[in-house]
Amino acid sequence: MSDYRSVTIKDVAARAGVSITAVSHALNEKGTLSDETRQRIREIATAMGYQADALARGLRRSRIGVIGIVLRPLDALEDYSPPGIDYFLRFAGAAAVSALGKGLSLMHVADLVRGPVTPLAFSLDGYIVTDPVRDDPVVALLERRSIPYVTLGRDLSKPEATNWVASADADAARQGLRHLEEQGARSIAFVGGTDDNSWNADGETAYREWCEQHGVRQRMFRLPEGLGEQGGHDLVPNLLNGGVPDAIYSLTGRHAAGIQAGMRERGLLAPDDYLLACGTDADQTRTADPPITAIDLRPEILARETVDLLAGITRGEDPAGRRMVQSRLIVRRSSDRGIAPGA
């Protein structure tokens, strides 16, 4: 592993086979380099762990009382204010307040491995990385730079890791599936996302287990999170292929709202013709007609636990990780046929 504190601009230039001036221009958006050359130099600098800013290098030698947060699902969307996704706003706001309570400030940072990043970003005491994907490049970068971090959600590529906090996603999915079953569903279609993270993986595992336990055929679909409501709407013909399922469990709220709209266009209304539930509460689930049953992931509690774990790590302590937060099912009209559990 390279020690980024000893890597110089001369080292980067030698590795890239260019002049020191070219490296400076590539990293500072100057000069007339081609986009291809500029990008190649940046990738080499990142891989070597080059830190251009002398102030940031000095700051990394001591704590400065600031932690960072990287919202990986929003990095993937390339949109930091997508409509209806209030989970991340709730989490980030609660994290900021929790940080203040520990004498820390919270800095929001965009994707650390794309485009120009302020050198100050690498001087922070530590990072919260939300929903990392398997072999996440941001996690790899933080490790190369020896910057402490905590993930919200397990890192699937690091089963031995303890530096994480997560919602009990498998339990939440089981709770949602059990509710649909109690309301009369015998066949349930499952709609997950495509990001290779623990939230999607745990939801799919719970669904497969439910199908196996009940001896029913799996009807599993995956949609890119970025397709939003339109993606859910466009999925409806595939959902109906082979007949109307008794129920649909969609992990993403925007997908669920789109599914409901697409089903309505075909004269199928929840909860009369099918049941609909969702793995995360969102503005779309609350304002849909009818409102959609959803899982409250309790982001405020997740934020408090995540900040607490990271603060302990940055102080040189060895706090217990692998913290699980139980979610809460909010039953709404889309899946409520008035059947009491166990009836």
Secondary structure, 3 states (H helix, E strand, C coil): CCCHHHCCHHHHHHHHCCCHHHHHHHHCCCCCCCHHHHHHHHHHHHHHCCCCCHHHHHHCCCCCCEEEEEEHHHHHHCCCCCCCCCHHHHHHHHHHHHHHHCCCEEEECCCCCCCCCCHHHHHCCEEEEECCCCCCHHHHHHHHCCCCEEEECCCCCCCCCCCEEEECHHHHHHHHHHHHHHCCCCCEEEEEECCCCHHHHHHHHHHHHHHHHHCCCCEEEEECHHHHHHHHHHHHHHHHCCCCCCEEEECCHHHHHHHHHHHHHCCCCCCCCCEEEECCCCHHHHHCCCCCEEEECCHHHHHHHHHHHHHHHHCCCCCCCCEEECCEEECCHHHCCCCCCCC
